[in-house]
Amino acid sequence: MKAKTGVFSTSLSVGLATGLYGISFGALSVTAGLDFYQTMALSLLMFSGGSQFAFIGVLGAGISPTNLLTAAGTAWLLGIRNGIYAIRLAPLIRAKNLRRISAAQLTIDESMAVATAQQDEQDGRKGFWLTGGFVFLFWNLMTAGGALLGGSFGDPKVLGLDTAAAAAFLALLWPRLKALRENLFAFSAALLALTSSLVLPSGIPVLVVAVFAVLFGLFVDKRGAQ
């Protein structure tokens, strides 16, 4: 019972933290030139924070056919990681038919993190569905609020809403950093993300760190096999 309660509380806290970040997206999307319904369509259908922010970041320079294609391409590139998550999660979730469609929509950073953090397979599945569901609910509610309020409450970054999701991830990651290898990877990835964000367009540092993670894992596996 304790384990199940822990999964529920973790999923709820991650959903709330990520949802707060949705206020920032809603406000920035309207500022970029999208209306309320277009903003909500992005959150309901695309439902991937990194891709959504990248999309409106490009449109912030002006809405035109060229910018729309560039924005869609950038969002798609960032969304590739969710496909990688799906490969990792498929044996755990084992969803079929309509549940498979729902699972695909809820396969995001947060649901992946909570699901794979569980020791028990049943808790992992529960963490996936609960986290994905809570994030979907709160993200869209807060997106609606941010879009309706627009810029009336000022810069969302002043309220610290742009760091809510990052704080949630840190809370999930911190207890797992026990071995030297894990600490070395976490430090290196954080340093790479910070430095690349200074010179690369928004969203691209995520892909850079993802490639680094794959290469790091392959290197470690190769050394371990020797």
N, C-alpha and C positions, 0 to 999 in steps of 0.2 A: 504493500500500500504506500509506503514511504517513497519508493521509486516512482510510482505512478504520479503521486502528488508532486514530486520534484520535476518530472517532465512537464506537467501541466503548468506549474508556476514559471518554469524556464520559458516555455512557449509563450505564455501570456506576457511576460516581461519583455521578451524579444519583440513580440508583436506590437506592444505599446511603444517601445523605443523607436522602432522602425516607422510606426504610424506617425509619430511626431515629426519625423523627417518629411512626411508627406505634405505637411503644411508648407514647408519650404518649396517643394515641387509645385504645388498648386499656385502659389503666389508668383513664382518665377515664370511658370508657363503662361499665365495671363499677361505678365509683363513682357514676355517674348512675342506676344501678338495672337496667341490662341484664345478662343473664347472658353466659357465654362464647359460646354458640351464636348469640345475637342479635347480639353484637358482631361475630363473624366474618361473619355474613350481611351486615351493613352494609358491611364492607370488601370482601367478595367480589362483592357484587351492585351496591351503590351506587358503590363505588370512586371516590370523589371527596373528597379530604381536607377541603376547605372545607365541603362539604355535610354530611359526616359529623360534623364538629365542631359545626356549627350545629345539627344534629339532636339530638345528645346534650346540647348546651348548653340547649336548651329543655326537654328531658326531665329535666334536673337539678333543675328546680323541682317535679318530681313527675310520675309516669306516670298520665295520665288520657286519656279520649277527646279532650277539647279540646286538651290539650297535644300529643297525637299528631298531630292535624290541623295544629296550628301548626308543629310540628317538620317535618312532611312538606312543608308549604308553603314554609317557610324554606329547606329543603334544595333544593327544586325551583327556587326563585328563583336560588340560587347556582349551580345546575347549568346554567342557561341559557347561561352562558359556554362550556360544552363544546359546545353546539350551534353557537355562533358559530365555534369552532375547527374544527368539522367542515366547515363551508362553506369555510373557508380551506384545509383540508388535503385535501379531496376530489380536486382536480385533481392533487395530488402523489401521494397514496397509490394512487388508482385501484383500490380493492379491490372485489371482486365476491363474490357468494354468501356462503359462510361466513366468508370473510376480511373481508367487509364488517361482519359482526356483531362479529368480533374487533376490528376497527379502531374501531368505535363504542365498545366497552368500554374501549379503551386511549387514547381521545382525552381527554387531561387536560392540565393546565398544563405538566407536565414534558415530555411527548412533543411537544407543540406547540412548546415553546421550543427543544428540541434539533433538531427537524426543520426549522424555519424558519431556524435559525442556520447551516445548511450552505449552501455555495455551489453544490455539485453536487446535481442532482436525485436521483441514485441514493443519495448519502450522506444526503440528507434523508429518503428512504423508510427507509433502514436505521436512521437515528437515531430515527425514529418508532417502529418495531417494537421495536428494542432497548431504548429508554428505557421505553416502555410496558410491555414484558415484565419488565424488571428492577424497575421500580417496583411492578408488580403482585405479583411474587414477594416482594420484601423487605418491602413494606408489609403484606402479609397475614401473613408470618412474624413480623414484629415486633408486629403487632396481637395475634396469638395469645400472644406472650410477655408483652406488657403486660397482657392480659386475665387470664392465668393468675397473674401476679405481683400484680395488683391494686395496692393501695397499699403493698405490702411494702417497696418501695424509696423511699418518700417521694414528694414532689412532683416530677413529671417535669420541671417548669420549672427546678428546682434543678440538674438535670443538663445543662441547655441543650438538651434535645431539642426544645423548642418552636421553636427557631431554626434547626434543621438544614435544613429545606426552604427557608427564606428565604435562608440562606447559599448554598445550591446555586443558587438563582435569581440571586443577586448575582454569583456566579462566571460564570454564563452571560451576564448582561447587561453586565458591566463592559467586556469587550473591544469591544463594539459601540457604546459611547458615544464617538464620535469627532467628530461634528459638533456645532455649537452648538445646533441645533434639538433633537437627541437628548438632549443634556445638560440643556437647559431643560425638556424634557418629563419626564425622569427625576426631576429635582429637584422639579418641581411635583407630580408624581404621588406621590412619597414624602412630601412635606409634607402633601398632602391626605389621604393614608392615615393618617398619624400623628395629625393633628388630628381627623379624623372618627371615628377609633377611640376617642377620648376621650368622645364624646357619643352615638355610635350603637351599637346592639346588635351583638354578635359576628357577623361574616359580611357585614353590610351595607356596611361600608367597601369591600369588594372590588367590589361592584356600583357604588358611587359612583365609584371610580377607573376602572372599565370605561367608564362613561358619559363621564367626563372624557376618556378616551383617544379615544373615537369623535369627540367634539366637537373635540378638539384636531386630530385627523387631518383632519377636514372643513375646519377653519379653515385649516390649512396648505395643503391641496390647493387651496382656493379662492384663497388669496393667490398660490400658485404659478401659477395659471391666468391671473391678471390681468396 
